[in-house]
Amino acid sequence: MKAIIETGGKQYYVSEGDKIYVELLDAEVGKDVTLDKVLFVNGKTGMPYVEGASVVCTVEKHGKNKKIKVFKYRPKKKYRKTQGHRQPYTCLVVKKING
């Protein structure tokens, strides 16, 4: 089974056994998370979500992505600012797609 889910303002195309990296979720490692914002499952599309459909995932780990540099400057004004940013993520393993 395949499904399109929405979490963290982004959409993911998943199937059972897939490993996906999503925006940080408030869940403990090893616990199950049920995602109920399912846009598409087995040929059924929702308006906007499919009723009664859900995706059960297991939280594998939490972490931070690679550091990106944010550089701002104003030409001819001697203004320069460098910042670093590491976006937190949650790694999920899709166990079961209900729908």
C-alpha positions in Angstrom: 0.0 0.0 0.0 1.1 3.5 -0.7 -0.1 6.8 0.7 0.6 10.5 0.7 0.7 12.0 4.2 1.0 15.6 5.5 3.1 16.5 8.5 5.0 19.7 9.4 3.6 21.5 6.4 5.1 19.1 3.9 3.8 16.1 2.0 5.5 12.7 1.9 4.8 9.7 -0.5 5.3 6.6 1.7 4.8 2.9 1.6 5.2 0.3 4.4 8.7 -0.1 5.6 9.9 3.3 4.4 12.1 5.5 6.5 11.3 9.2 6.3 12.7 12.3 7.9 10.1 14.9 9.0 10.0 18.1 11.1 10.5 17.5 14.8 7.7 15.7 16.5 7.0 15.6 20.2 7.3 11.9 20.7 9.7 9.5 22.5 12.1 7.2 20.7 10.6 3.8 20.2 7.0 4.9 20.6 4.3 4.7 17.8 2.9 7.8 16.2 -0.4 7.8 14.2 -0.5 10.3 11.4 -4.1 11.0 10.3 -3.7 13.7 7.7 -3.7 11.3 4.7 -4.3 12.9 1.3 -4.2 9.7 -0.8 -4.3 6.0 -0.1 -4.8 3.1 -2.5 -6.4 5.2 -5.3 -8.7 7.1 -2.9 -8.1 10.9 -2.8 -9.5 13.0 0.0 -11.1 16.5 0.0 -8.6 17.4 1.6 -8.1 14.3 3.7 -9.3 10.7 3.4 -11.7 9.9 6.2 -10.8 6.9 8.4 -7.3 6.6 6.9 -4.2 6.7 9.0 -0.5 5.8 8.9 1.2 4.2 11.9 4.9 5.0 12.3 7.6 4.2 14.9 10.0 7.0 16.0 13.5 5.8 15.3 15.5 8.8 16.4 15.7 12.6 16.7 18.5 14.7 15.4 19.7 17.8 13.6 20.5 18.3 9.9 23.8 19.6 8.6 24.6 23.2 9.5 23.8 25.8 6.9 25.3 29.3 6.8 23.1 32.3 6.6 25.0 35.3 5.4 23.4 38.8 5.2 25.1 41.9 3.9 24.3 45.4 2.7 26.4 46.6 -0.2 28.5 49.8 0.5 27.3 50.0 4.1 29.9 47.8 5.9 27.2 45.5 7.3 27.9 41.8 7.3 26.3 39.1 9.5 26.9 35.4 9.5 24.7 32.9 11.3 24.5 29.1 11.4 21.4 27.0 11.6 20.7 23.3 12.2 17.1 22.2 11.6 15.9 19.5 14.0 14.2 16.4 12.6 12.5 13.2 13.5 13.2 9.9 11.7 10.1 7.7 11.3 9.7 4.2 10.1 6.3 3.5 8.5 4.8 0.3 10.0 1.2 0.2 8.7 -1.1 2.1 6.4 -4.8 1.9 7.3 -7.3 3.0 4.8 
